[in-house]
Structures are given as structure tokens and as C-alpha cells.
Amino acid sequence: MTTAISARGRTGDWRNALFVAPYLAVFVTMIAIPLAIGMWLSTTKSDLFGFERWVGLGNFVRLFGDPIFLQTVWNTFYFVLLTVPALAAVGLALALALNRQARWASVLRTIFFASTVLSVTVVALVWRLVFLPDSGLLGVITRGLGGTPAAFLNDEKLAMPAIAITSIWWCIGLPMVLFLAALQQVPRDLYEAAALDNASRWTTLRRITLPAIRRTFILVIIIEVILQFQLFGQAQLMTLGGPNNASRPIVLFIYEAGWRQWELGYAAAAAQILFAMILVAAMVQYWVSARGERQ
């Protein structure tokens, strides 16, 4: 009897593993193996024609001595600082404003989320027209107000903020939807009790809403950090990384090193550094949030 039960238990374990097998196959094929190949490639001197020789950490030493790469690291961090807090704050504000059952709220939710489904090519080209100093929308408005239009995409100080504005407009739908889903899970009883106590809107937001959606807020921050570190299409289509490398992100550097200069090993090393940056940023955010919950 015991032997039969043990045999059925082992069979059940194997059957349970079959449900996980498709995911494991995709994970190993699409993530684990390419990651391992990229790590190996970063220690070699390779091009599009194949492996040339093993260089160890030579590519990484060369990267940290490359002023253009160091500039792209700063540009990427600067872009993340410009976009992630804004996406979280604006997404939460929109969710709070549109968390209603009215028809107009549903229409506005659809409008704000619609930008998310557009391709990066469409978004970048439209906003490039907006930022044109002569005939662009901002230029026309500025001249109408008696000012002098700024050449956003040709100014070293304004190019990255212009790309950040474009990205915020494009990506705001996802944070808004996540916050809306979280807000709709907050028990109505808490708001009714606050209303009976004559609590102000600010007090209700600070004491009820924000603590209730804290996990979602952390999730939004982590997701947006990972996404915005991968800036590529907007910078390539709007400024080509210029002027004077002021808007060149790491992913554009990787693309140019690998597919224009044919230095795949060098590009792979830069990709590993980007992976480490994203991993560290996400883990620090998770550690800070977890520590805050324990206190």
C-alpha cells in the first residue's frame, strides 16, 4: 500500500512538472541561453564574421576609459531621473482623477491609454514635429506669446528633457491603468468612515489611499526603471544621440558599436553593464520598499 502511494506521488510530481515545462523551455531558450552567450561574448573580440580571440576583461577596461560610453551612462541615468518620478506622479494623479464610474471618465481613460499602443516611430516623428523651432506647435505658441522659440532637439541642455517629455506622454497609460486597478481594490468602507469623521481629501489620500496602494506604487517604480533604462527608439529617431552626444543612451551606444562598428564583443560588454545597472536599481528599490514595510 505504502509503495503504491509513493509511486502515485512521484507520478503526480512529474505530471505537475509538465505544467511548468513550457515556461521553463521558453525561459531557458529566450533568456538564460542568450544571457550566457552575451556574457561569454563580452570577454571576446568578435565581429559579425565570428570569434577572433578571447580578451578577458579587456572590453570592460576599454569601456570605462571611453568618454563617449561614460557620457551615455550619465545620459541614461539622467533620463531615468526625468521620467520615472514624473510617470509615477502623473500616472497616480490621472488615476485619482479618473477613478469614477462616469462616462466621461471612461472616455478620458481610453484617450490617455491610447498613446501607449502607438509605435515608437509614430510617437517620435510626431513629437519631432512638435519641437520644430520654426513651424512646430511649441514654436507657434511661443511666437504667439511674443517669445523666441527654442530649438529643443538641437540644444545640448534641452534635447534630453524633450525626449523625456515625449516618453512620458507615450508611456503614461501603463502607470495610470495599474494605479486605477489598485484604487478600485481599496475598500469603500474606509472612505465612508473617513467621510463620517469629516476627514479632508488630503488626509484621506495620505492616511488611506497611499498606504493602500503602496505595493502598486513600488511595482510601478520598478517597472518604469527597467523600461526607461532601455531608452533607444526616441533618441535614435529624434536626435540620433546628438547634439554632441548629449542625448545618446546606452542602448544606442550598444547598437552603434555592434551593428555599425561591428564590434560585437565590445557591444556585449556594454550590454552587460546595462544589465547590471538595471538589476542593481531594481534590487535597491525593492530593498528600500521591503525595509520600509518592516518598520
C-alpha positions, 0 to 999 in steps of 0.5 A, spaced: 500 500 500 505 504 502 509 503 495 503 504 491 502 511 494 509 513 493 509 511 486 502 515 485 506 521 488 512 521 484 507 520 478 503 526 480 510 530 481 512 529 474 505 530 471 505 537 475 512 538 472 509 538 465 505 544 467 511 548 468 515 545 462 513 550 457 515 556 461 521 553 463 523 551 455 521 558 453 525 561 459 531 557 458 531 558 450 529 566 450 533 568 456 538 564 460 541 561 453 542 568 450 544 571 457 550 566 457 552 567 450 552 575 451 556 574 457 561 569 454 561 574 448 563 580 452 570 577 454 571 576 446 573 580 440 568 578 435 565 581 429 559 579 425 564 574 421 565 570 428 570 569 434 577 572 433 580 571 440 578 571 447 580 578 451 578 577 458 576 583 461 579 587 456 572 590 453 570 592 460 577 596 461 576 599 454 569 601 456 570 605 462 576 609 459 571 611 453 568 618 454 563 617 449 560 610 453 561 614 460 557 620 457 551 615 455 551 612 462 550 619 465 545 620 459 541 614 461 541 615 468 539 622 467 533 620 463 531 615 468 531 621 473 526 625 468 521 620 467 520 615 472 518 620 478 514 624 473 510 617 470 509 615 477 506 622 479 502 623 473 500 616 472 497 616 480 494 623 479 490 621 472 488 615 476 485 619 482 482 623 477 479 618 473 477 613 478 469 614 477 464 610 474 462 616 469 462 616 462 466 621 461 471 618 465 471 612 461 472 616 455 478 620 458 481 613 460 481 610 453 484 617 450 490 617 455 491 609 454 491 610 447 498 613 446 501 607 449 499 602 443 502 607 438 509 605 435 515 608 437 516 611 430 509 614 430 510 617 437 517 620 435 516 623 428 510 626 431 513 629 437 519 631 432 514 635 429 512 638 435 519 641 437 520 644 430 523 651 432 520 654 426 513 651 424 512 646 430 506 647 435 511 649 441 514 654 436 507 657 434 505 658 441 511 661 443 511 666 437 504 667 439 506 669 446 511 674 443 517 669 445 523 666 441 522 659 440 527 654 442 530 649 438 529 643 443 532 637 439 538 641 437 540 644 444 545 640 448 541 642 455 534 641 452 534 635 447 534 630 453 528 633 457 524 633 450 525 626 449 523 625 456 517 629 455 515 625 449 516 618 453 512 620 458 506 622 454 507 615 450 508 611 456 503 614 461 497 609 460 501 603 463 502 607 470 495 610 470 491 603 468 495 599 474 494 605 479 486 605 477 486 597 478 489 598 485 484 604 487 478 600 485 481 594 490 481 599 496 475 598 500 469 603 500 468 602 507 474 606 509 472 612 505 465 612 508 468 612 515 473 617 513 467 621 510 463 620 517 469 623 521 469 629 516 476 627 514 479 632 508 481 629 501 488 630 503 488 626 509 484 621 506 489 620 500 495 620 505 492 616 511 488 611 506 489 611 499 497 611 499 498 606 504 493 602 500 496 602 494 503 602 496 505 595 493 502 598 486 506 604 487 513 600 488 511 595 482 510 601 478 517 604 480 520 598 478 517 597 472 518 604 469 526 603 471 527 597 467 523 600 461 526 607 461 533 604 462 532 601 455 531 608 452 533 607 444 527 608 439 526 616 441 533 618 441 535 614 435 529 617 431 529 624 434 536 626 435 540 620 433 544 621 440 546 628 438 547 634 439 554 632 441 552 626 444 548 629 449 542 625 448 545 618 446 543 612 451 546 606 452 542 602 448 544 606 442 551 606 444 550 598 444 547 598 437 552 603 434 558 599 436 555 592 434 551 593 428 555 599 425 562 598 428 561 591 428 564 590 434 560 585 437 564 583 443 565 590 445 557 591 444 556 585 449 560 588 454 556 594 454 550 590 454 552 587 460 553 593 464 546 595 462 544 589 465 547 590 471 545 597 472 538 595 471 538 589 476 542 593 481 536 599 481 531 594 481 534 590 487 535 597 491 528 599 490 525 593 492 530 593 498 528 600 500 520 598 499 521 591 503 525 595 509 520 600 509 514 595 510 518 592 516 518 598 520 
